[in-house]
Amino acid sequence: MKFISTRGACASVSAAEAILAGLAPDGGLYVPESFPTLSKQALEPGKPYASRVALALAPFFSGDPLEDKLRTICEDAFSFPVPMVDLGTTPAKVLELFHGPTAAFKDFGARFLARCMEALVSDTDKSPGRLAGSGYSDGDRLTILVATSGDTGGAVAAAFHRRKRISVRVLFPENGVSGRQQKQLTCWGDNVRSYAVRGDFDDCQRVVKEAFQTPLLVEKYRLSSANSINLGRLLPQAAYYIHASVEFLAATGGKPLLVIPSGNVGNAVGAYWARMMGAPIGDIVMAVNANRTIPDFLESGEYRPRPGIKTIANAMDVGAPSNLERLRALYPDTAGFRREVRAWSVSDEQLRQTIRRVYDESGYVLCPHTAAGEWVRQNHFPDEAAILVSTAHPAKFETVVEPLIGRQLEVPEALAALLDAPGNFETIKPELGELFP
Ligand SMILES: *Cc1c(COP(=O)(O)O)cnc(C)c1O
């Protein structure tokens, strides 16, 4: 199975090559050359989660260096539950994607990617190298650089923590993340180093970009990225939709409408890919916050990326959604795109009202991102059999959610463990020389 660039100006590659490369050399994003059809086995209800994922993704890895390791990688990466629960008395179910170590859906992609990369770097060099007996060092085979405004860095750090022969450097804006977010970025140690940058998120991104544009550094440290455009993060996001839709169909007899809270659109691309492979999915709709780039594009037919604006659903504060390029590759003509892709924008006030309403009606607590999805579902599809995709645990956003529901939230066990660990970071100026002295 081969993968091609959305911009079509470079050779096709294997899954392993796409995962190690991140971005395609022509600046495009890797997408499957064609979509395999799910096997009968992959579509059987009642399968344990990790087995389902391994079956569903197997065709993408046929003939790939990772082929024989796929099952082990899945079993190791997906060691937490992926439940669907009723949403009060509505015809919808909530797909809870927040039971991983950092309590957001990004754990799926980051954990799968980390294990793929670990398997690939240990394959290319079987000698013990500089790591033997010396803990972790810059002599690792790969250095993952991430700039984060919050959620991604935590999921990536957690996923790569103690992965052999890979080290991680996480950059976050010194005064730009919440207390709990900072804990999740700085509690790791070992092969993960955290840097509080004296500046904002754009400064962090600029430093990372400069590093990637410095061939000496790229070579010396084997710089690589784990951001959400990596194919290794997309494939497992298709897999949970395959699993959820199969179980939904078995339980209700119908194909679900999927409602997906979206920012960079990687999560939603997973759903479209799952449907292309034959997963029993009906319509797919997106909910965005006040960052209206996609709804505006659907309305006007004109794509106008812009700077992100701050909202209470901050992991979706994206004004130039990078994975949109993958969706446009699926539906290249505008009419087709408008038929298949729908999106609504939800204001902060509507998010707050939705969190309050759902709590009052059913006692269920939504995170601010999931609330965007619920607003769209309730206002546009109240009677449809739907899966509302829950992207994070509400306790990650306690300063928004707790005042709205008037009580404290219990912190999930895995997250509590991270919050209790001592933090450890260096503060640096936003300069490349500070990151790589
Ligand atoms: C990243 C994130 C999103 C947005 O997902 P995309 O794949 O970027 O569309 C939504 N909710 C939460 C909690 C996230 O962390």
The ligand as a MOL file (V3000), in Angstrom:
LIG
                    3D

  0  0  0     0  0            999 V3000
M  V30 BEGIN CTAB
M  V30 COUNTS 15 15 0 0 0
M  V30 BEGIN ATOM
M  V30 1 C -6.9540 19.0050 19.1100 0
M  V30 2 C -8.2930 19.0690 19.7280 0
M  V30 3 C -9.4570 19.3220 18.9670 0
M  V30 4 C -9.3940 19.6100 17.4830 0
M  V30 5 O -9.0530 18.4740 16.7340 0
M  V30 6 P -8.5440 18.6220 15.2230 0
M  V30 7 O -8.1010 17.2760 14.8180 0
M  V30 8 O -7.4340 19.6130 15.2630 0
M  V30 9 O -9.6990 19.1180 14.4260 0
M  V30 10 C -10.6770 19.3010 19.5980 0
M  V30 11 N -10.7700 19.0810 20.9280 0
M  V30 12 C -9.6890 18.8380 21.6960 0
M  V30 13 C -9.8710 18.6150 23.1430 0
M  V30 14 C -8.4060 18.8080 21.1280 0
M  V30 15 O -7.3520 18.6010 21.9050 0
M  V30 END ATOM
M  V30 BEGIN BOND
M  V30 1 1 1 2
M  V30 2 1 2 3
M  V30 3 2 2 14
M  V30 4 1 3 4
M  V30 5 2 3 10
M  V30 6 1 4 5
M  V30 7 1 5 6
M  V30 8 2 6 7
M  V30 9 1 6 8
M  V30 10 1 6 9
M  V30 11 1 10 11
M  V30 12 2 11 12
M  V30 13 1 12 13
M  V30 14 1 12 14
M  V30 15 1 14 15
M  V30 END BOND
M  V30 END CTAB
M  END
